[in-house]
């Protein structure tokens, strides 16, 4: 009995580490060497328990380092990650667990690595890495990395990185980063970054950035930022920013900023700022500013505490100094009201209408 136990122990040691034994071979030979699938299989018609680098198993497979795995339907346990020149490969349908971390081509189910998880093409359902979770392809389902989460492809589901979440493809779902969330493609869903949230594509949904929310495309939905919300495209929806809301195109909806709301194009809706509201082409709706409202055309109700500056006014403006350099249609109330062409009413201490004869 002692002899058979000894033989089993020796066989296990040999089969658990097939990729370690020939470590002294030259690198080129390592890359070209055929797959080594040495294993002790306690299986019946492929179902059961396998120790070592078996190619295909239905059941439980325990190995030191995976090397050119084909498929495991069940539980795959690895104690160490494969060497860089040894592709792990393979598909795990079920659960992949690693002491340092599993590294496979596809994981459909649960992937957990005490150190981290690395997937070459796609991880689906649940992926958790103690230090980090990395996919060279896509991530689907729930994925979390203690320090960070990185996907070179798309992310669909819930993604969480202790320090940061980085997605090189599109992002759909919920993404949270302790410091920040960065997406190089379109972003849809809920995105929250401790310092900032950045999308190089469009942003649709809810975005929070401790310092800022930035997108290179359109921004639609609800955004909250400690300092600034900036879009190189259009902003539509509700935006709150500690300092500024800035849109290179139009800004539509409810926008509130501590210092300024600025758009190169049109501002439309309810807009409020303790500083200034500046629209490139026009401002429409209800606009409140602690200092100045400025645009080529202002329509609706404008309430600047100090100064309105526009070429055309259609509506009502209430401020200390209302300056209409073109045509005013409507009502201005202030200390000094000035219009090049008045087709309405001025109420103030001093009023000037360029088309009226003196006095």
Secondary structure, 3 states (H helix, E strand, C coil): CHHHHHHHHHHHHHHHCHHHHCCCCCHHHHHHCCCCCCEEEEEECCEEEEEECCCEEEEEEEECCCCCCCEEEEEEEECCCCCCCCCCCCEEEEEEEECCCCEEEEEEEEEEECCEEEEEEEEEEEEEECCEEEECCEEEEEEEECCEEEECCCEEEEEEECCEEEECCCEEEEEEECCEEEECCCEEEEEEECCEEEECCCEEEEEEECCEEEECCCEEEEEEECCEEEECCCEEEEEEECCEEEECCCEEEEEEECCEEEECCEEEEEEEECCEEEECCEEEEEEEECCEEEEEEEEEEEEECCEEEEEEEEEEEECCEEEEEEEEEEEEEEEEEEEEEECCEEEEEEEEECCCCCC
